[in-house]
Amino acid sequence: MAPPRTLIFPAGMPRSLAFLDAAQNEGKLVIGASSLDFDPAQSRYPAWAHLPYIHADGFAPALQALIEREGISEIFTPNPVVWDQLHRILPVLAPAVKLANASPVQQELEPYRAALRKAADHLATPSATLSADARSPLALGTLAALYRHAEMIPGMCDHLKLRALCDIVRDCPAGDLVEIGSWWGKSAFILLRLAQAYGLGRLYCVDPWSDAHLVQGGASTVVDRVSSQYSAEEAFQVFLLNLGPYARGDLSYFRCPSAEGAARYRTGAAVTTPEFGTAKPIGRIALLHIDGNHSYACAKGDIEAWTPMVMPGGWIIVDDYIWPFGDGPQQAGDEFLAAAGDRISAAFVTGGALFIRLRA
């Protein structure tokens, strides 16, 4: 008897090929099938079969014969029509064979439904940090779109931090937004879209995107070991892919270390990049997001270099203030809180980040 196999049908769809890679990584035996006379995906599979179209009279007997011949134990299909038909006939045709995935219709829609639920919950939970004259919240659909699209960008900005960012920009003055450490662009995307929604100003991302700057001095060595597996140049390209469609003249970057970026920003000189054209900083920072190298020296240097340019009423966010691999951001953040106490009107921690508002 043949060992149990997973049938992937139709085998050439993008989600089928993604499932193929995952199944093979798990050591599963797979076989692909298609109703096309020629399917270019066939070369990707270790075994292959041809099946009639599901509406043809010969589909059920051909599927049953394939199941028995190849020892099929489960079937994966991303096609909603095929899935529905298999869901109906498998209990009679081959009761022991299961569908490997839930309904593709539900799988495709669930991330959007989840985004709408998160947005509705957000709007139903007023923030305690908002002042009486704060701007209105985003509309449900706009907020849900922010949640959904942010979810599709890799990164560590969780929903608690996203929620806080959505709230504080409602109480943020107009001016430049600056992010120290953007990497793939998840939090940069959130800040950009919020700045655009509220007309705050342009976002400047400061990141060397350099392998040499990935070492987190003073942090657990496990972080540096994993960091060595990434390519900073590739991360920069991913950043451009993620942010490019939304830039609309509201985004620029300094590809350099933080201290150099601060010196360049302070001059007020125009910034020109191949992707986003020319932008001229206002010189007044309304929101500063610090998420660069997490060593104490670097976090302290970022705070010292950039916070003097944050305008009254502006916000400073020290990311990973709560970080399991080291306490550099927390030490630097606490020192700033102590030194600038009389300039601070509010401070709180959520989503692992320290949020600080300067007095207006």
LUMVOKOL-575943 format. One record per atom (N, C-alpha, C): x, y, z; residue in one letter. Coordinates in steps of 0.02 Angstrom, whole numbers, plus 50000, padded with zeros to 5 digits. Layout:
BEGIN
XYZA;...
This chain:
BEGIN
500424994050000M;500005000050000M;500445006350000M;500235011249960A;500625017449957A;500575021250022A;501115024650043P;501085028750104P;500595034550095P;500315037150151P;499835042650146P;500135048650110P;499725051550067R;499935057450029R;499415062950034R;499665069050025T;499225074850021T;499135076749948T;498515077149926L;498365079249858L;498255086749858L;498575090249812I;498475097449803I;498145098549735I;497545101349737F;497155102049675F;496685108049679F;496685112449630P;497145112949573P;497845114949596P;498345111849568A;499015112349595A;499395118649576A;499145122349527G;499535128049502G;499365134749532G;498855135149576M;498665141549605M;499205143849654M;499295150449662P;499825152849707P;499785149949778P;499195149549806R;499145146649874R;499285139249873R;499155135849817S;499335128749812S;500085127949814S;500445132249779L;501175131749778L;501475133549846L;501165138349881A;501395140049948A;501275134149995A;500705130849988F;500555125050030F;501035119350013F;501205118549950L;501685113449929L;502355114349966L;502605120549966D;503245121849999D;503205120250074D;502655122350106A;502585121150178A;502525113650192A;502145110050150A;502045102850161A;502705099050153A;503095100950103Q;503725097550093Q;504215099150149Q;504195105250175N;504625106850232N;504445102750293N;503805100750298E;503585096550354E;503695089050340E;503965087450282G;504105080550265G;503515076650238G;502985080150219K;502395076750192K;502525074350120K;502215068850102L;502225066550033L;501635069849997L;501775073049941V;501255076849907V;501205074649833V;500635075649806I;500515074549735I;500085080249710I;500265083049654G;499875088349624G;499415085749571G;498865089249560A;498385087249508A;498095093449476A;497915092749413S;497635098249375S;497155095549323S;496685099749302S;496235097849248S;496465100749181S;497005104549182L;497285107349120L;497675101949083L;497655102349016D;498055097748977D;498805098948988D;498975105348998F;499665107049015F;499655112049072F;499975110349126D;500005114849183D;500735115949199D;500985122249194P;501695123549206P;501915121949277P;501435121249323A;501625119649392A;501845112449401A;501735108249351Q;501885101149357Q;502615099949376Q;503065104049349S;503775103049363S;503955104249435S;503525107549473R;503665108949543R;503515102949588R;503155098149564Y;502895092649606Y;503285086149595Y;503375082349649P;503715075849643P;503265070549611P;502615071449613A;502145066849582A;501565070849554A;501245068149502W;500745072149466W;500195067649440W;499595070649435A;499015066949408A;498575071849371A;498185069149325H;497695073149289H;496995071149312H;496575076249326L;495875075049345L;495415078849298L;494835076049283P;494345079849244P;494115086049282P;493815090749246Y;493525096449280Y;492975094049328Y;492885097649383I;492445095149436I;491715094549414I;491515098249361H;490825097749338H;490735092149287H;491275088749268A;491225083249219A;490975076949253A;490635072849215D;490355066649242D;490905061949269D;491485062249238G;492005057549258G;492435059849317G;492275065749346F;492705068349399F;492705063849461F;492115062149486A;492065058249548A;492415051449543A;492275047449490P;492635041049486P;493385041849476P;493595047049439A;494315048049430A;494645050049496A;494325054249535L;494595056149601L;494625050049647L;494105046049647Q;494095040149690Q;494655035349672Q;494765034349607A;495305029849585A;495985032649606A;496075039349600L;496705042449620L;496825041649694L;496305042649734I;496365041949807I;496595034949825I;496285029949794E;496455022949810E;497145021149785E;497315023549725R;497955021649695R;498545024849731R;498475031149751E;499025034849780E;499015035249856E;498505032349886G;498465032549960G;498355039549987G;497905043449954I;497775050349975I;497415050350042I;497695054250089S;497385054850156S;497055061550167S;497275066650130E;496975073250136E;497055077050070E;496615081950060I;496635085949999I;496645093250017I;497105096849987F;497125104149995F;496895107349930F;496425112149936T;496225116049878T;496065123149898T;496375127949864P;496215135049879P;495635137649837P;495385133549792N;494835135749748N;494175134749783N;493785140149794P;493165139449832P;492645134849800P;492625134649733V;492145130349699V;492345123049707V;492985121649698V;493235114749707V;493145112649780V;493305117149826W;493235115449897W;492515113649914W;492045117549891D;491345116249905D;491125109549876D;491345107949815Q;491155101549785Q;491465095649823Q;492095096349842L;492415090949880L;492095090149949L;491925095749979H;491585095550044H;490935091650040H;490615091949983R;489975088449974R;490065081049958R;490555079349917I;490595072449892I;491075067949932I;491575070749965L;492055066550001L;491745062150055L;491255064550094P;490965060150145P;490655053850116P;490455054050054V;490165048050022V;490695044349981V;491095048249945L;491595045249900L;492175042149937L;492435045649987A;493025043250024A;492995046150095A;492595043250139P;492485046050206P;493115047150247P;493635043250234A;494255043850274A;494695049650251A;494555052450194V;494955057950167V;494675064650191V;495115068750218K;494905075150246K;495155080850202K;494805086450206L;495055092550175L;495575095650221L;496135097550193A;496695100050234A;496595107250256A;496115110750226N;496015117750242N;495275119250249N;495125124550286A;494435126850293A;494225130150228A;493595132150224S;493325135250164S;493755141150142S;493995141250080P;494395146950056P;494015153550061P;493355153350053V;492965159550059V;493055162450128V;492985158250180Q;493055160650248Q;493775162650264Q;494255158850238Q;494955160450250Q;495155167150219Q;494895168450159E;495075174650126E;494755180750159E;494155179850184L;493785185450213L;493965186750287L;494195181650323E;494295182250395E;494775187950413E;495345188950378P;495785194450397P;495435201250392P;494985202050344Y;494635208350337Y;494095209050391Y;493765203650407R;493285203750461R;493625205350527R;494225202250537A;494595203650599A;494795210950603A;495005213850547A;495195220950547A;494595225350564A;494025223750538L;493415227550554L;493235226850627L;493325220750655R;493175219750726R;493665223950769R;494305223850752K;494795227650790K;494645235050787K;494475237450727A;494315244550719A;493705246550759A;493185242250757A;492575243750794A;492715243850869A;493115239050893D;493295238950964D;493695245050983D;494145247050939H;494555253050951H;494105259250959H;493645260050913L;493205265850915L;492745265750975L;492585259750999A;492125259151056A;492485259951123A;493155260551121T;493545261051183T;493925267651183T;493645272951211P;493975279551211P;494645279251247P;495115283051222S;495775283351252S;495785288351310S;496105286351363A;496165290851421A;496665296351410A;497075295751357T;497605300751345T;497365306651305T;496765306351277L;496535311551231L;496295317751269L;496455323551241S;496225329851269S;495525331351243S;495205336351271A;494525338151252A;494485340651180A;495025343651155D;495015346351087D;495385341851037D;495425335451052A;495755330751006A;495365330250940A;495725328650887R;495405327650823R;494935321650825R;494465321350779S;493995315850775S;494355309350757S;494105303750779P;494415297350760P;494305295950686P;494705291450659L;494615289450590L;493945285750582L;493665285950523A;493065282250508A;493215274750513A;492695270850527L;492775263750537L;493155260450479L;492945261750418G;493265258650360G;493985260750352G;494135267050365T;494825269550360T;495265266350413T;495005265850473L;495395262850528L;495495255350515L;494975251950492A;495035244850477A;495545243650422A;495555247950372A;496045247350318A;496755248050345A;496845252650393L;497505253550423L;497715247150459L;497265244250499Y;497415237950533Y;497585232450483Y;497185231850431R;497275226450383R;497935227050345R;498075232850319H;498675233650279H;499305233350322H;499265235750383A;499845235250428A;499995227950444A;499465223950448E;499555216750463E;499945213150408E;499905215750348M;500235212450291M;500975214150285M;501215218850326I;501925220650326I;502265217250385I;502805213650374P;503145210450431P;503435215550478P;503465213850542G;503735218450591G;503455217050660G;503675220950709M;503505219650779M;503015224550810M;502715228950770C;502235233750797C;501575230250809C;501405229050873D;500795225250887D;500185229850888D;499595226850899H;498975230650895H;498895235750951H;499185234351009L;499155239151064L;499535245551046L;500115244651017K;500515250450997K;500175254050939K;499895250350891L;499545253450835L;498965257650861L;498605254950909R;498035258550937R;498265265050970R;498815264651007A;499075270651040A;499295275850989A;499615273650936L;499835278350884L;499235281850852L;498705278050840C;498095281050812C;497805286350858C;497865285150923D;497585289850971D;498005296050979D;498665295250984I;499075301151000I;499105306050942I;499045303650879V;499075308350824V;498475312950824V;497945311050857R;497365315450863R;497515321350908R;498035320750948D;498245326150993D;498945328650975D;499125327850912C;499815329450892C;499815335850850C;500295340350861P;500335346350819P;500565344450749P;500465349050703A;500715347950635A;501465349250633A;501815345250594G;502535345950589G;502825339650558G;503485339150556D;503795333150529D;503705327250576D;503665321250547L;503695315150585L;504365311750569L;504705309350620V;505365306250609V;505365299450643V;505595294550605E;505665287750633E;506395285650629E;506675283650686I;507355281150689I;507325273550688I;507515270550633G;507485263250626G;506835261050595G;506835259950530S;506215258250495S;506205251150468S;506785248450451W;506865241650427W;506375239850371W;505875235450383W;505405233550330W;504835238650321W;504745243150369G;504265248550359G;503585247650390G;503495243050437K;502835242050466K;502585248150504K;502975250450553S;502765256250591S;502795262550548S;503255262750500A;503295268450454A;502655269050414A;502385263350392F;501755263350355F;501195266250398F;501165264150461I;500645266650506I;500705274150515I;501315276450529L;501415283650540L;501265287650477L;501465285050419L;501335288550357L;500595289350344L;500225283950351R;499505284250337R;499135288650388R;499355288550450L;499045292950500L;499205300250486L;499835301550468A;500025308450452A;499625311050393A;499515306750343Q;499125308750285Q;498385309850304Q;498125305550346A;497415306050364A;497275312450402A;497755314650443Y;497645320650485Y;498015326750460Y;498365326250403G;498715332050377G;499265334650422G;499635330150454L;500135332250502L;500765334850469L;501035331150421G;501665333050390G;501995327050358G;502605327950335R;502965322650299R;503335318150349R;503395311750331L;503765306950372L;504465306150344L;504975306650389Y;505665305450371Y;505905299150408Y;506115294150371C;506365287950401C;507125288250401C;507425286750458V;508145287050466V;508395280050483V;508765277050437D;508995270150447D;509585269050399D;510135266350425P;510705265050380P;510575259050334P;510105254850354W;510005248550317W;510685245550299W;511065244450352S;511755242050344S;511855236050390S;512145230650364D;512275224750405D;512715226450465D;513175231150455A;513645232850509A;513295235950569A;512695238750559H;512345242150614H;511825237650648H;511815231250631L;511305226750660L;511505224150729L;512145224450745V;512375221750809V;512095225850866V;511735222450912Q;511415225850968Q;511875225251030Q;512335229751036G;512805229451092G;512455229351159G;512645224751202G;512355224351269G;511725220151271G;511475217851214A;510875213751212A;511075206451214A;510575202251223S;510695195051222S;511015193151155S;511485188451158T;511825186351096T;511355182851048T;510785180351073V;510325176951027V;510065181850975V;510005188250993V;509765193250945V;510265194150889V;510905194950906D;511405195850854D;511475189650810D;511385183850840R;511435177650800R;510895177450746R;510295179450764V;509745179450716V;509825185350667V;510055191050691S;510145196850648S;510615195350590S;511105191050602S;511585189350550S;511265185650492S;510665183050502Q;510315179450449Q;509955184150401Q;509895190450419Y;509545195350377Y;510035199250333Y;509785201750279S;510165206250236S;509865213250241S;510255218050262A;510005224850269A;509815227750201A;510185226050150E;510025228550082E;509345225850060E;509225219450074E;508575216650057E;508015219950097E;508155221350161A;507655224750203A;507485231650175A;507985235050148F;507855241650117F;507395240950057F;507525235850016Q;507095234749958Q;506385233049980Q;506315229150033V;505645227450059V;505295233850084V;505675238150119F;505415244550141F;505125248550083F;505505249050029L;505275252849971L;504645249649940L;504625243049937L;504035239749909L;503425240949953L;503525240950018N;502955241850064N;502695248950065N;503145253750061L;502955260850070L;502835264550004L;503155262249951G;503115265749887G;502405267449864G;501945262649866P;501265264149840P;500895269449881P;501125270949941Y;500765275649984Y;501125282249993Y;501705283049963A;502125288849979A;501795295449961A;501575296249898R;501205302149875R;501535308749894R;502195308949895G;502545315049912G;502595316449986G;502365311850028D;502345312850101D;502875308850138D;503365306150101L;503855301650132L;504545302950103L;505045302750146S;505745302950124S;506155299050174S;506795298450160Y;507225294650207Y;507945297250205Y;508285296050262F;509005297150267F;509305290150275F;509665287750224R;509985281250232R;510675282150262R;510685282750327C;511305284050363C;511175282650437C;511705282350478P;511605281550550P;511225287350580P;510945286250638S;510505291150670S;510845297850682S;511455297750709A;511795304050725A;511915308250662A;512115304850607E;512215308450544E;511555311050518E;511025307050525G;510365309350503G;510135315450541G;510265315650606A;510075321450647A;510445327650624A;511095326950610A;511485332650588A;511235335250521A;511055330650476R;510805332750411R;510115335950417R;509695332950459Y;509025335750468Y;509065342750497Y;509515343650544R;509565350050580R;509745355850533R;510095354350479T;510275359750432T;509675362350394T;509145358350389G;508565360350351G;508645359650276G;509205356650255A;509315355850183A;508835350850153A;508655351750090A;508195347250056A;508505340350050A;508075335350052V;508275328350046V;508025325749979V;508455322749940T;508255319949875T;508415312549873T;507925308549857T;508015301349850T;507765299149782T;508045293749754P;507825291549687P;507085289549685P;506845286949741E;506155284249742E;505625289549757E;505795294449800F;505285299049825F;505405306349806F;505925307549767G;506045314349745G;506355318749800G;506195325249796T;506485330149842T;505985332349894T;506215332649956A;505805334850012A;506225339450056A;505905344550084K;506265349250127K;505965348950197K;506365346750246P;506115346350315P;505885353150340P;505355353050380I;505115359150413I;505605361150468I;505895356150501G;506365357450555G;506035357150623G;505375356150624R;505025355250688R;504715348350688R;504905344250737I;504665337350739I;504045336850783I;503505334650754A;502885333750791A;502845326950825A;503155321950793L;503145315150822L;503815311850805L;504145309450857L;504795306050850L;504715298950875L;504855294150830H;504805287050847H;505505284150846H;505755282150905I;506435279650912I;506415272050916I;506675268750864D;506675261450861D;507305259150825D;507865262250841G;508495260450809G;508845254850847G;509505254950845N;509895250050883N;509725250550956N;509615244750988H;509355244651057H;509895244451111H;510515245351092S;511025245851145S;510895252351184S;511115252351246Y;511015258351288Y;511335264451256Y;511945263651231A;512305269451202A;511935272251142A;511675267751100C;511335270151039C;510655273251057C;510285270051102A;509635272851121A;509725279651154A;510225280251197K;510365286751229K;510575291951178K;510995289751130G;511205294351078G;510625296751035G;510165292251019D;509585294250979D;509165299451016D;509065298251081I;508665302951120I;509005309751124I;509665309751137E;510025316051144E;510055319851078E;510105316251022A;510185319550957A;509535322350930A;508975318950944W;508355320650910W;507835324150954W;507805322751018T;507265325551059T;507285333251064T;507875336451061P;507865343851064P;507485346951005P;507375343250952M;507025345950894M;506275344550895M;506045341050948V;505325339650953V;504975345950979V;504465347950946M;504125354250962M;503675353551023M;503495359051056P;503025358751113P;502375355351092P;502135351051136G;501525347251121G;501655341051079G;502285340051058G;502445334351016G;502535327951057G;502585322451021W;502635315851053W;503305312651038W;503555309051087I;504165304951081I;503985297851100I;504145293051056I;504005286051070I;504665282351072I;504815279151127V;505415274951133V;505175267751128V;505295264651071D;505045257951060D;505455252851099D;505145247151113D;505465241651150D;505745244051217D;505385248651248Y;505545250651317Y;505495244451361Y;505015240251348I;504975233551378I;505215228651325I;505815225951335W;506145221751285W;506475215851320W;506305209651301P;506565203951338P;507305202651328P;507625205951281F;508325204351264F;508825209551289F;508585214451324G;509035219651349G;508645225551374G;508985230051410D;508625235751440D;508915242451417D;509255242551359G;509535248851335G;509015254151325G;508465252851288P;507955258051279P;507635260251345P;507555255551391Q;507245257451455Q;507705261951496Q;508335260251499Q;508805264651536Q;508815271651506Q;508875271951441A;508905278451408A;508255282251416A;507695278651410G;507035281751419G;506935284451489G;507135280551539D;507055282751609D;507485288851624D;508085288951595E;508515294751606E;508195301051576E;507895300251518F;507575306051487F;506975308351528F;506585303651553L;506015305451596L;506235309451657L;506785307151687A;507035310651746A;507315317551730A;507665318051674A;507985324351657A;507495329551629A;506965327251597A;506505331851563A;505825332051597A;505805330251660G;505165329751694G;504725335851689G;505015341851694D;504615347951693D;504375349651623D;504645346251572R;504415347451503R;503905342451480R;503745337551523I;503315331951503I;502615332851531I;502115332151489S;501415332751512S;501085325951520S;501345320751487A;501035314051493A;501555308851474A;501515303051505A;501955297451489A;501595290951507A;501635286051463F;501335279551477F;501675274251435F;501585268051455V;501885262351418V;501325257951393V;501355256251329T;500885251451301T;501205248251240T;501015242051226G;501315238451170G;502075238051175G;502345238251236G;503055237951246G;503425244451235G;503065249751214A;503385256151198A;503235261451250A;503695265951260L;503605271651305L;503365277651263L;502795280451281F;502515286251247F;502595292351292F;502875297651266I;502995303751305I;502735309651266I;502335313851299R;502115320051267R;502425326051302R;502705330451263L;502995336651291L;502445341751303L;502555346051349R;502065351151365R;501985355851306R;501385358051295A;501245362851240A;501505369651260A;
